[in-house]
């Protein structure tokens, strides 16, 4: 059994449930795919989970191999998001997991999809489209949703990761902020963590210069913006910069958008691209997906 630990409370409880279900802990390996972009508190949470499990959490990573950092991924691909998901998730999580899968033996892989219609569909999509994974979903088996996972972690005497305490609904890539966070997420980042916001705004401008056309995380869903794209055939006419770009004054920036709630997509757990059976949700419609497949 390979139990994938992503740093969030759902994967943490999924791993613990798997360890409890399969009593011989030697049958379970708990593995974290490290992006090198997680908040320091995630590693504190990892240590606490190791004590809870009575077992070491192994770490695998692409950092120091093909990429030196998450910024290196964005720069080399001149992109933040692509049609199959965030380029950083693809390169630093999904492909790392697939490489590991190709050279290691296992009977099943444990994934922390919670008891929620959207996550049930992700599990079904994984089962249909990625049979090599041989996925097992303990939270679906036990009907645990995110609130149940929160309660279980707290009842174990473990402090939940800082990002949840700060009002976020997932625990991914807090060093920079998540490129798939959506408009509400980045509005909160600007309010509460201006240095992180400024760094990502600079990254968008840097990638735009490298690419020779706008590279952003967000896009405009207004009918007016859609009409401009229909008339011009230029998809980037809908893109939204975090901060105004002097070369593209016609494009909106985050300051032009109405305040919104933080509505994340899902935990980034090394199997992005498995939500194809779900109806598109608001946050996803706000994200600028580059049309190139990487």
N, C-alpha and C positions, 0 to 999 in steps of 0.2 A: 504494500500500500504506500503510495506516494501522496503525502498530505501537503498541499500547497498553502503556505502561510504568507499572506500579503501585507500584514501590518494592521489590518482592520479588525473590528470586533467580530464580524461574521466569519472570516476565515479562522480567527482564533478559536471560536466555539466549534466550528466544523472540525478542526484538527483534534480538539479535545474530545468531541463526540466520537470521532473515528477511533481514537486511542481507547476510549471506554468500550466501544462496540467490539473491537478486535483486541481482546484482553492481552494477548501476547504482544507487548509493545515492540518486540524485535521484528514484528511484521510490518511496522509502520515507520517510514522515514519522513520527518517533517522538514520541508525545504522552503527557504525564502529566496526569491529572485530580487536581488538588491540593485536598484537603479543608481545608487549613490546620490540620490536626490531627496531622500526622506528626512524628515525632521528628527533631531537627536532623540526626542521623546519616543519615537518609534522603536529605537533600539533598547530603551528602558523597558518598553512594553514587551519586546522580544525576550529580554532577560526574565521578566516576570512570568511570561508564558512558559518558558523553559522550566522554571521551578514548579509551575502548575502541572505541567505535563510529566515532570520527572524525566525529561528527555531533551537532548540537545537539538536545536534548530539549525540545520545546515544552511550555508549561504552559497549561492552561485551567482555570478555576475558577468556582464560583458564589459564593464568598466575596467580599463587597463588593458583591454585586448583591441578590438576594432575601434573602440571609442574611449576617450579620456573622461568624458563627462556628458551629461544630458545636453548641455549647450553644444557640445561637439556633434551630437546627432543632428540637432536642428541646423547647424551650420553646414555640415557635409551634405545634407539633403536639401538645404535651402527651403525648408518647409517646417510647419508645425503640425498640421493635420493632413491626412490623406483620406481617400475614399474608404479605406479599410480601417480607419481609426487614427489615433494619434501616432505620429511617426516614432515618438520616443517609446510609447508602449509597444509598438510593433518590434522595434529593434532591441530594446532593453528588457522586455518581458516575454512577449509571445515567442520570438525567435530563439531566445535563450532557453525557454521551456521546451521548444520543439527540438533544438539541438540536443538537449539533455535526454529527451525522450528517445531519440534515435540511437543513442549509444548506451543506454541503460536498460536493464530488465525490470519489469514490474508487472503486476497482475491488474491493478486498478489505480486510478488517480482520484484523489479526494479534492472536491471543489466546494467553496463556501457560498453557493447560491442560496439566498435566504428564501423563506416561505412567502412568496409574493408572486403575483401573476407574471410580472415582467421577468423575474428571475427564473420562474418555472419555464417560461418560453426560452430563456437563454440555455437552460439545461437541455431542453428538447432540441434546440438548434445545435448544441454541442454534440449530442448523441447522434443526430442525423448526419451532420456535416463533418464530424471529426471522430469517427469510430475508433481510431487508433488510440485515442486518449483513454478509453475505457472508464469513463467518468462515473463516480459515485457522489451523491449529494446528501450528506448527513442532515443538513438543516431542513431539506425538503422531506426527508424520511421522518424527522421528529416534529415537523410543522413549526420550526423556530423562525420568527421574523426578526428584523433588526432590533426591535425593542426587547424581545426575549433574549437575544444575544447580549444586549447591554446589561440586562438584569443578571444573567448568568455570570458574566465577567465580574460585575460588582459583588455578587454573592460569594465569589471566590476570593474576595479581598484584594482584587487587582484594580489599580487606578486606570481608567479608560484613557486612550491616547489623547493628547492635548488638542488635536484638531476637533474632536467631538466636543470637548469642553468649550472651545471657542465658537461653536455654533455651526460647524461644517458637518456634513452627513457622510463623509468618507475620510480616509486617512492616507492620501496619496500625494507624494511629491511636494511637500510643503516648503522645501528650501526655495523653490522658485514659484510655486503655485501651479495648479493643474491646467494644462492647455485645453482641456475639455470641460472646464468648470462652468462655462456659460456666462451670460451677462450679469446675473445676480451675484454669482461667485466673485467675478472680477470687480464689481462695485464694492463688495465687502472687502476685498483685498486692498482696494484703493483707500477705503476709509480706515481700515485697521492695521494694514501693513504696507504703508506707502513706499518703503524702500523696495520691497519685492515687486510691487506694481510698476515702479519706475524702471526696474531692471528688465522686466518683461516688455514694457513699452519700447525700451531701447533695442531689445532683441528683435521685435517686429520691424523696426526701422532698419536695423542692420541686415536682416534677411531680405527685406524689400530691395535694398541697394544691391545685394548679391544676386538676387533673382531677376532684377530689372522690371518687376511689377509687384503690386501689393502682396505682402504675406501677412496675414492676420490670424487671430484665433476665432473671431466672431464675425457674424454677418447680419445684415439688415433684413428683417422679415416683413417690412412694410410693403404695401401694394405699390407705392410709388417707386421703391427701389427695384421691385420685381419688374415693373413696367420698363424702367431704364434698361435693364438687362435684356428684356425681350426686344426692345427697339435697337439696341446697339450690338447685342450678341456677345458682350464683354462681361464675363461672370464676376470679375473683381469689382464691378461697379456697385455690388451689394456689400462689399467687405467693410468692417468696422475696425478701425485702429483703436488701441487703448488710449493713445494720445494723437492729436492731429498731426498729419504728415504734410509738411509744406509743399511737397511735390504733387500731392493728391488732395487739394483743398475741397474737392467735391465730395469726398468720402466722409462719412460720419466718424466720430470718435465716441468713446464711452460716455463722455460728458453730455452728449446729445440724447442719450437714452433715458427713458423713465426708470425710476427705481424698481428693482425686482427682487424676489426672494432667491436665496441660494437653493438651487435645484440641481444637484449633481446627477451625472449619468449612472455610474455604478463603480464598485471597487475595481481598481486596475489590478487584475490578478493573474496575468500571464495567459489569458485566453480571451483577448479582445476579438471582436468580429463574430461573437456567438449570439448576438441579439437580433439576428435577421428575421426572426419570427414575430418580433414585437412591433406594434404600431409605433411610428416615430413620436417621440416625446418632445416637449417644448424646448428643453435644454439642447437636445440634439439638433433641432431645427435652427438654433441660434449659432451653431458652431460652423466655422468656415472649413469645409473639407476640400482640400486640393483634389482635383479630379484625377491626378496621376495615381496609378497603383504602384506601390513600392514593393 
